[in-house]
Amino acid sequence: MAYDVAAVRAHFPALDEGAAHFDGPGGSQVPEPVAEAVAGALRAAVSNRGAETAAERRADGIVAEARQAMADLLGATPGGVVFGRSMTQLTYDMARALAKEWGPGDEVVVTTLDHDANIRPWVHAAEARGVTVRRADFDPESGELSVDTIAHLLGGRTRLVAVTAASNLLGSRPDISAIAERVHAAGALLYVDGVHLTPHSLVDVGRLGADFYACSPYKFLGPHLGVLAADPGLLESVHPDKLLPATDAVPERFELGTLPYELLAGTTAAVDFLAGLVPGEGTRRERLEGSMAALEEHERILLERLDAGLAEIAGVTFYGAASRARTPTTLFSVDHVRSADAYRFLAERGVNAPAGSFYALECSRRLGLGDTGAIRAGIAPYTDESDVDRLLKGVQELAGEAVRPEPA
Ligand SMILES: Cc1ncc(COP(=O)(O)O)c(C=O)c1O
């Protein structure tokens, strides 16, 4: 079924403000049904979860529905879906909990391609337990992280490998299922950062081979929170610190304090919205298969237009445009222009394409971009051709001004 971007855009009140949004990798805009669901949960009678009152049952229902929605989106089990404030918070919590079983001589592997949220929690947990951290380095030319690079770092004492399913800076997508095979053969666990992949491609956590898969609904049209999916059996074996009266049941044992019910309602609405991006029939998972395939094609076509247009502009440099597989995210700079200035120049023309390292700090440094990074343009479900053309026009003007000789 063809993707009707005009029909999709009509659901996003934020687009009425007129900007062309290439800032989706930082956080996507929100469609009306998601805002309605959040407001609806706040307007309705909701109290702590329970079975006695309608308000308790509503809270319980919201949680159950959100777990099921995320399970449908990720090909996961509802009982293994954990909610938290953010992916960063969930990863820190899980790193601390897993590290209780680690000791000197053990090893963890992180990568230089990752967002810091999938590096620092493991580094800090390792430091606390005397565990050695090994770093898998990506190839700065291609932006790719090879399976072999990770495989070479594995040994009998490797406890966990943390790797991104897609780089939020370059878009490159390591071959997670091949990595999972090698990691599991070494007897280690695989923690996958799916924050940047989930908005662009339908994930099947089991097929990927991820033991833990973390993502953030605010990157895929939902509200600001984080999600961690794992096999409930595996979660049973992990014992985080928790309050004495709080339940020890899985997955609740990992959810500290009261859940944000309104944001969970919004998350369910976001998954439903994604499932309805193109008309379809069947279960929600089946509809997600159709709509995410259509979205992927829509985003691929726009990425080609963007990359081809940028390539024609003299003075544009691309970074690590991976050939193996890539999300619709492009990192570039304009010769003689500081990226922060380019960001401002574009913003003044209603084009939101921020510059930075976007917390993929080790990645940015490895690319030779230091801590300031470059301009990142990400395509989202609501991006259309005219957005791309506005960005290209802005970059063209900028590059033209940059090479114009100073008046005598
Ligand atoms: C790839 C990636 N991982 C992790 C994060 C952190 O997510 P959160 O804000 O939910 O902690 C981000 C946020 O930009 C990201 O892009």
The ligand as an SDF file (V2000), in Angstrom:
LIG
                    3D

 16 16  0  0  0  0  0  0  0  0999 V2000
   20.8880    5.9360   19.8580 C   0  0  0  0  0  0  0  0  0  0  0  0
   20.4190    6.5460   21.1360 C   0  0  0  0  0  0  0  0  0  0  0  0
   20.5650    5.8540   22.2690 N   0  0  0  0  0  0  0  0  0  0  0  0
   20.1550    6.3310   23.4450 C   0  0  0  0  0  0  0  0  0  0  0  0
   19.5780    7.5700   23.5470 C   0  0  0  0  0  0  0  0  0  0  0  0
   19.1140    8.0530   24.8970 C   0  0  0  0  0  0  0  0  0  0  0  0
   17.7450    7.9350   24.9730 O   0  0  0  0  0  0  0  0  0  0  0  0
   16.9480    8.5480   26.2180 P   0  0  0  0  0  0  0  0  0  0  0  0
   16.8120   10.0070   25.9750 O   0  0  0  0  0  0  0  0  0  0  0  0
   15.6320    7.8250   26.2040 O   0  0  0  0  0  0  0  0  0  0  0  0
   17.7400    8.2480   27.4360 O   0  0  0  0  0  0  0  0  0  0  0  0
   19.4160    8.3480   22.4080 C   0  0  0  0  0  0  0  0  0  0  0  0
   18.8470    9.7040   22.4790 C   0  0  0  0  0  0  0  0  0  0  0  0
   19.0900   10.5280   21.6510 O   0  0  0  0  0  0  0  0  0  0  0  0
   19.8420    7.8140   21.1650 C   0  0  0  0  0  0  0  0  0  0  0  0
   19.6990    8.5020   20.0220 O   0  0  0  0  0  0  0  0  0  0  0  0
  1  2  1  0
  2  3  1  0
  2 15  2  0
  3  4  2  0
  4  5  1  0
  5  6  1  0
  5 12  2  0
  6  7  1  0
  7  8  1  0
  8  9  2  0
  8 10  1  0
  8 11  1  0
 12 13  1  0
 12 15  1  0
 13 14  2  0
 15 16  1  0
M  END
$$$$
